Amino acid sequence: QVQWVESGGGLVQAGGSPRLPCTTSGRTFDKYHMGWFRQAPGKERAFVAAVGWPGEYYADSVKGRFTISRDNAKNTVYLQMNSLKFDDTAVYYCNAIDAWNSWNPLWSWGQGTQVTVSS
């Protein structure tokens, strides 16, 4: 059973730069591509970024502002968020990804971490 623990969210001013860590227990994820997803109010959950052997990949909406990274020794994946916009307000989740270029989540979701961008 994989458990994801996302943290680092909160109320952040527009233009801010929070970093979200996500850790997992019960299974190491060094063999898997890892991704971040988000669900904005009233919208479906959407892919944000991925990191794996091919490198990194970003949704157009965050490209150039967000950076994904991982520390396999700590079973942790990070999302560095810069130049936050109001549209970035969402609950952020991490998950393994089934295959590069598909960006589909592999396992069940954690509770996520809420990021609210304020003026």
Summary of the structure (lengths in Angstrom):
residues: 119
radius of gyration: 13.2
end to end distance: 39.6
largest distance: 40.0
contacts: 352
relative contact order: 0.32
helix: 5%
strand: 50%
